[in-house]
Amino acid sequence: MSTQHHFDVLIIGTGSAGLMSALQLSDDLSIALIAKDKILEGSSYYAQGGISAVLDNQDNFESHIADTLSAGVDLGNETAVRFMVEQAPSAIESLEQAGVVFTQQQGQYHLTTEGGHSNRRVAHVADKTGKSIQTNLLDSAKSKKNITLFENFIAIDLLTQNQHCYGAYILNKSNNEIESFIAHKTIIATGGASKAYLYTSNPDTSTGDGIAMAYRGGCHIANMEFTQFHPTCLYHPHAKSFLISEALRGEGAKLILPTGATFMHKYDERGELAPRDIVARAIDSEMKTHGFD
């Protein structure tokens, strides 16, 4: 008989969303946090630039909402975008309460600019924002007696019956056995599916497991054709590429061809600060037009 675990809440995924979910739940609930690899081996940890939020008197929610919808070519759900934008400042406060210390300048947040934003609104922790957030959230989770962390456990499928979820079947990588995690509530916080593509700046754990499990369990999924590719990575023919933070362009860095010529002005009046999809397509176009690597 396979091993069974019983919890009030099962959270699959230990990125920022999973860890924050666990920390915001009542201390009276028993919580299981599932990491398919090492707990910090996820996209959240590697995020560099920062978090967008209206934190300056010169900025406002309506501008942030408009920028977000525009960057999504007006395909975004305005209700969801508005909720995200209006909750962002309080999310920053919650992270600070968890120990994250955002970079300051003269007693105020040091805010940077990134593609698609019309104002400085990106709060950051130097150039290692994700690392700081993840390590602090993990320390907070470890300090909670009601939270149990399971490292190197891969969720296989949800336990469902009559359109209700009762937990998940999870592979214990240490002994290759499937274990049952029974829970009153299950939260899927497994991130995206960028490893569907050969080249990605995301870690190898981004394989879309949670999305697939949710779909098999009867959840509705949408817009799966949209995958955002970060436009700037360091290319090396014999090594794994890594992301070059968008914050560089926010502070004035230019994209240039091997000839030394700039080109982004041909594609968008915002130049290097155009949304990522426009910048990525522009780079791709120039590489194909001129035969550059």
C-alpha positions in Angstrom: 0.0 0.0 0.0 1.4 3.4 -1.0 2.3 6.0 1.6 -0.4 8.5 2.4 -0.1 12.0 3.8 -2.9 14.1 5.1 -3.0 17.9 5.2 -5.5 20.7 5.2 -3.9 22.3 2.2 -1.6 20.9 -0.5 0.5 23.5 -2.4 2.2 22.2 -5.5 5.1 24.5 -6.3 7.6 26.4 -4.2 8.2 29.6 -6.2 7.1 33.0 -4.9 3.4 32.2 -5.5 3.5 28.9 -3.6 5.6 30.1 -0.7 3.5 33.3 -0.3 0.3 31.3 -0.4 1.5 29.1 2.4 2.6 32.1 4.5 -0.7 33.9 4.1 -2.8 30.9 5.2 -3.9 30.5 8.8 -1.3 29.0 11.2 -4.1 26.6 12.3 -4.0 24.8 8.9 -1.5 22.0 8.2 0.2 22.8 4.9 2.3 20.6 2.5 4.6 22.4 0.1 5.8 20.3 -2.8 9.0 21.1 -4.7 9.8 18.9 -7.8 13.5 19.7 -7.4 15.5 21.7 -4.9 13.2 24.2 -3.3 15.0 27.2 -4.8 15.4 25.7 -8.2 12.6 27.6 -10.0 12.0 30.7 -12.2 11.3 32.9 -9.2 14.8 32.5 -7.8 16.4 33.6 -11.1 14.4 36.7 -11.6 16.7 39.7 -11.7 15.0 43.0 -12.6 12.2 43.5 -10.1 8.5 43.9 -9.5 6.2 46.5 -11.0 4.0 48.4 -8.6 2.8 52.0 -8.3 5.0 53.3 -5.4 5.6 56.9 -6.5 3.4 59.9 -6.3 4.1 60.7 -9.9 2.6 57.4 -11.0 -1.0 56.0 -10.7 -3.0 52.8 -11.1 -4.7 53.9 -14.4 -1.3 54.4 -16.1 -0.1 51.0 -14.9 -3.3 49.3 -16.1 -3.1 51.0 -19.5 0.5 50.1 -19.9 -0.2 46.4 -19.0 -3.2 46.1 -21.4 -1.2 47.8 -24.2 1.7 45.4 -23.7 -0.7 42.6 -24.1 -2.2 44.0 -27.3 -5.5 44.6 -25.4 -6.0 40.8 -25.1 -5.7 40.9 -21.3 -8.6 40.6 -18.9 -9.0 44.1 -17.6 -10.6 43.0 -14.4 -7.7 40.7 -13.6 -5.2 43.4 -14.7 -6.8 46.0 -12.4 -6.8 43.6 -9.5 -3.1 42.8 -10.0 -2.1 46.4 -10.3 -4.1 47.6 -7.3 -2.8 44.8 -5.1 0.8 45.2 -6.2 1.8 47.9 -3.6 0.4 45.8 -0.7 2.3 42.7 -2.1 5.5 44.7 -1.8 4.6 45.5 1.8 4.0 41.8 2.4 7.4 40.9 1.0 9.1 43.5 3.2 7.3 42.0 6.2 8.9 38.6 5.2 12.3 40.2 5.3 12.9 41.4 1.7 14.8 44.7 1.7 14.2 46.6 -1.5 16.9 48.9 -2.8 16.4 52.5 -1.6 17.6 55.9 -2.7 17.3 58.8 -0.4 14.8 57.0 1.8 12.6 56.0 -1.1 12.3 53.0 -3.3 14.8 53.1 -6.1 12.5 52.5 -9.0 13.7 51.5 -12.5 12.0 51.4 -15.9 11.4 48.3 -18.0 9.8 47.7 -21.4 6.3 48.8 -21.9 6.2 51.0 -18.8 5.6 54.8 -19.1 6.8 55.5 -15.5 9.5 54.3 -13.2 7.7 51.6 -11.2 10.0 48.6 -10.9 11.1 47.9 -7.3 14.2 45.7 -7.0 16.8 44.2 -4.7 20.0 45.2 -6.6 20.1 42.8 -9.5 19.1 39.7 -7.6 15.4 40.4 -6.7 14.2 36.9 -7.2 17.0 35.4 -5.0 16.2 37.8 -2.2 12.5 37.2 -2.3 12.8 33.4 -2.5 15.4 33.0 0.3 13.4 35.3 2.6 10.1 33.6 1.9 11.7 30.1 2.3 13.2 31.1 5.7 9.7 32.3 6.8 8.1 29.1 5.7 10.7 27.0 7.5 10.0 28.9 10.7 6.3 27.9 10.6 5.5 24.7 12.5 2.3 24.1 10.4 4.2 24.0 7.1 6.0 20.9 5.9 8.3 21.1 2.9 8.8 18.2 0.5 11.9 18.5 -1.7 12.4 16.4 -4.8 8.8 15.3 -5.0 7.1 15.4 -8.5 3.4 15.8 -8.7 2.0 13.3 -11.2 -1.8 13.9 -11.2 -4.6 15.3 -9.1 -6.9 13.1 -7.0 -10.3 14.0 -8.3 -13.8 12.6 -8.0 -17.1 14.2 -9.1 -15.4 17.4 -10.1 -13.8 17.8 -6.7 -10.0 17.7 -5.9 -8.8 15.8 -2.9 -5.1 16.1 -3.3 -2.5 14.6 -5.7 -0.4 11.6 -6.6 3.2 12.6 -6.1 6.4 10.8 -7.0 9.0 10.6 -4.3 12.3 10.8 -6.3 14.3 9.4 -3.4 12.7 5.9 -3.7 10.7 6.2 -7.0 7.5 5.5 -5.2 4.1 7.2 -5.8 2.7 8.7 -2.6 -0.8 10.0 -2.0 -1.2 13.5 -0.6 -4.8 13.9 0.7 -5.9 17.5 1.3 -9.1 19.5 1.8 -7.8 22.2 -0.6 -5.1 22.0 -3.3 -3.3 25.0 -4.8 -1.4 24.6 -8.1 1.5 27.1 -8.2 3.8 25.3 -10.7 4.6 28.1 -13.1 4.8 27.9 -16.9 5.8 25.5 -19.6 8.8 27.2 -21.3 10.7 24.0 -21.6 8.3 23.1 -24.4 10.8 25.1 -26.4 14.4 24.2 -27.1 15.8 27.6 -26.0 14.6 29.3 -22.8 16.1 31.4 -20.1 13.9 29.6 -17.6 15.2 26.6 -15.5 14.6 23.0 -16.6 11.8 22.7 -14.1 9.4 24.8 -16.2 7.6 21.9 -17.8 4.0 22.8 -17.4 3.1 19.9 -15.1 0.5 21.9 -13.1 -1.2 23.2 -16.2 -1.6 19.7 -17.6 -2.8 18.3 -14.3 -5.4 21.0 -13.9 -6.6 20.4 -17.5 -6.9 16.7 -17.0 -8.8 17.4 -13.7 -11.4 19.4 -15.5 -10.2 23.0 -15.1 -10.5 25.4 -18.0 -7.2 26.8 -19.4 -6.8 29.6 -21.8 -4.3 31.4 -24.0 -1.7 28.7 -23.9 -0.4 29.8 -27.2 1.1 32.9 -25.6 4.6 32.4 -24.4 6.7 35.4 -23.7 10.4 35.2 -24.7 12.8 37.4 -22.9 14.6 39.3 -25.7 18.1 39.6 -24.3 20.3 36.7 -23.3 24.1 36.3 -23.4 24.8 34.0 -26.3 27.6 31.5 -26.3 27.8 28.7 -28.9 29.1 26.1 -26.3 27.4 27.1 -23.1 23.9 27.6 -21.8 22.6 31.1 -22.4 21.5 33.3 -19.5 19.2 36.2 -19.2 20.5 39.8 -19.4 18.2 41.9 -17.2 15.8 44.3 -18.9 16.8 46.8 -16.3 19.9 47.6 -18.4 17.7 48.9 -21.2 15.6 50.7 -18.6 18.7 52.7 -17.6 19.7 53.6 -21.2 21.5 50.6 -22.7 21.1 50.3 -26.5 20.7 47.2 -28.7 23.2 47.4 -31.5 24.1 45.3 -34.5 27.7 43.9 -35.0 28.2 46.9 -37.3 27.5 49.2 -34.3 24.2 50.5 -35.7 21.1 50.8 -33.5 17.8 49.4 -34.9 15.0 49.4 -32.4 13.8 52.9 -33.6 12.7 51.2 -36.8 10.3 49.0 -35.0 8.8 51.1 -32.2 9.0 54.8 -31.2 9.8 53.6 -27.6 13.0 52.0 -28.9 14.7 49.7 -26.5 11.8 50.2 -24.0 9.2 48.7 -26.3 7.3 45.6 -24.8 9.3 42.4 -24.9 7.5 40.8 -27.8 8.2 43.7 -30.0 11.9 43.8 -29.0 12.2 40.0 -29.5 10.7 40.1 -32.9 12.9 43.0 -33.9 16.1 41.1 -32.9 14.9 38.0 -34.7 14.2 40.1 -37.8 17.6 41.8 -37.8 19.4 38.5 -37.3 17.6 36.8 -40.2 17.9 39.9 -42.5 21.6 40.2 -42.0 22.5 36.6 -41.3 23.9 37.3 -37.8 24.3 34.6 -35.1 
